[in-house]
Amino acid sequence: MTIHPLDVMPDGATLHGVTASPARVGDRDALRVTLTDEVIARGVPDVDYIDAPTFVRIPLAFEAGTVEVDLLSRLRPDAPEYARAFAGVAWHISEDIDRFECAYVRPANGRKVSPPPPRDVRAVQYFAYPDWKFDRLRRDYPDGRFESGADIAPDEWINLCVEVGVTTVTVRVDGRVVLHDIEAKGDPATGGALGLWVDIGTEAFFSNLRVTPAQS
């Protein structure tokens, strides 16, 4: 297992559409991540944000195994109406940032805040960039298999754990399986780097990134 406390920027990490800086949240050291002012002010939806490559890229080669992180996310004061405090982890990030997979939470859709349907079953999302964003997954799979409800809320620590297999992905939130053996829509054969991902309207804090490669 490789552990990054995230009290400082990981060695070699690069920023893509985001800013990142060490922060203290309660009694915990973390990395604060949010979109850049440029993306917020002049970014184009579905190009510069909304299931886009907006993350801290960590140059840690990863093909299969487990990625786990603690995160706390909340809405920024300038968040658009549709923002839900989106934050998560990305993997299989290509060198040129033109493909990756991601699992993220929408705490403002968490059951702890009693959102109206269908938001109550949309607190966790998987997607694969660039071809399989959330809207296409909803359209092509109306059974909602790539998203799920969860007992979460904004402004609280959430443990997000993603088990990446050769062809499947399982997601746990606070130890509970919320997405089980869903079909991976990316190409795991080439591997890639990891990322701390956020989207529009989000201020997120990440702590204790743990990466465990699959046993060969």
N, C-alpha and C positions, 0 to 999 in steps of 0.2 A: 504493500500500500504506500502511495505517495500522499503526503499531507501538506497542504498549503494553508497556514493559519489565516492568510489574507489580511494581516495587520499592516502589510506593505504590499506594493505591487510585486507580483511574481517576476522572477528574472526573465528577461526577454519578452515580457508581455507587450502587446501593441494595442492601441485604441482604434476602434472603427465606429465612427459616428457617436462616440460617447466620451465623457470625461470620467476620470476615476481618481480617487484620493483616499488615503487612510482616514478613518473616522472612529469615534467612540460612541457606541450606542448602549446606554445603560452601563453595565459592567463588562461589555464585550468590545474588543477591537474588531474592526471590520473594514471592508473596502466599499466606499460609497460610489455608486455608478448611476449615471443619468445621461440622457441624450445631450449633445452639445447645443449651445445656444443657436448655432447656425442651422442645425437640423430642425430644431423646434421652430425657428422663425421662418426659414425659407425652404425647408425640406418638402419633398413631393410625396404624398401618401402612396403606398404600394411601390415606391422606388427607394426613398431614403428612410422610411419607417413603415411599420405594420408588417410584421413577420419578415423583416429585412436583416442584413448583417450589421447589427448594432450591438457590439459586445466588446469586452476586454478579451482579446485572443491570447491564450496561454500556449506557448509552443511545447506542449507535452503530447508526444505521439500516442494515439489511442485508437485501437481497432474495436475491441470488445472487452466487456467487463462491467464494472460498476463506477458510476460517478455520483458523488453525494456532496451536498452543500447545505449549509444553514443560510437562510435568507429572510430578510424583513423588507417588505416593500409597501409604499404608500403613494397616494396621489400627490402630485405637485400642485401648487396653487393655480398654475396655468393649464392644468390638464383639460383636454377636450371632454365633452359629455360622454363619449363612448369609451374613455380610458377606464381601466380596471386594475391599475397597479401591476401591470405585466412584468414579470421577472422570472428568469430560469437559467438553465444551462444548455450550452450548445456543444456538439461534438462532431467529429468528422469534418472539421472546417478545413477546406482546401487551401493550398498555399496562396492562390489568387483570390480567395474569399468569394468564389462563385458558386459554392455549394456547402451546405452543412445541414445537420439535423438539430432539433431543439425540442425540449419539453419545458413548459413554463406554467406558472400559476397566475390566476386572476383573482387575487384575494377579495376584491370588491364584489365578486360573484360567489364568495364562500358562503356556506350554509350558516355560519355564525352571524352573518348580517341579514339573513332571511331575504335574499333577492327574489324578485318575481320570476316565474317561469318565462322563457326557458333558461334564464341566467343561472338558476339553481343547479343545473347540470352542466355548467360550463366554467368550472373553476380551475380546471387543469387541461392543458392542450399540448398535443404533439404536432409538429409540422416538419417538413423537409423543404429547404430552399434550393432552387427557386420554383420548382414545379408544383409542390404540394403545400401551399399555404392553407391557413385555417378555412378560408372561404371555399376553396375548391374541395377540401376534405368534407366539409359540411354538405356541399352540393352533391358530390359523387357518392358519399356514404351517409345517407340520411338517418341511419341508425345511430349516429353519434359515437361511433366506436373509438374515435381519436380524441375525444374529450370526455371529461367526467366532473361530477360534483365533488366537493371536499369540505371537510369541517375546518375551514380556515377563515381568516379575516385580515384586513389591512393592519399594518403597524404592529404586527406580532411576529416572533420568530417562527419560521416554518422549516422543517427538514424535508428537502427534496432529494430523492434517491432514484437514479435511473439505471436500470440494468439493460445493457446493450448486448444483444446477441448477434449472430451472423445475419439473421433475417427478421428478428423480432425485437421488440422493446417492451419492457415492463417498468411502470412508474409507481413509486410509493411516495406518499405524503404523510409525514409524521408516523412512519412505520406501517401505514395501511396501504394495500395495493389499490390503486385507483384506475390504472390502465394495465391490462394483463395480456402479455404476449401479442401486442398489436403488430401488424405488418410494418416493418421498416420501409420507408419510401425512399431512403437514400441509397448510396452505393458503399457499403462498408468495406469492400475489398481493398480500397486504397487508403483506408484510415484517415488520419488528419488530426488537427489540434483541437483543444477544448476552449470554451468561452463562457464568460459570465454575461448573460444576455438581458437587456432591458428594452422596453418599447416606449411609445409616446405617453407622456403624462406621468411617468414613473420616477420616483426616487427610491433606489434600492440599496440595500446593504448586504454584503456577502461575507460569510465567515466559515472557516474550517472546511475548505475544499478537500475531499478525500477521493483518491482515484485508485481503484484496484483492478489491474488487468486480469482478463480471464486466464485460467490455467491452460497452458498449451498441452 
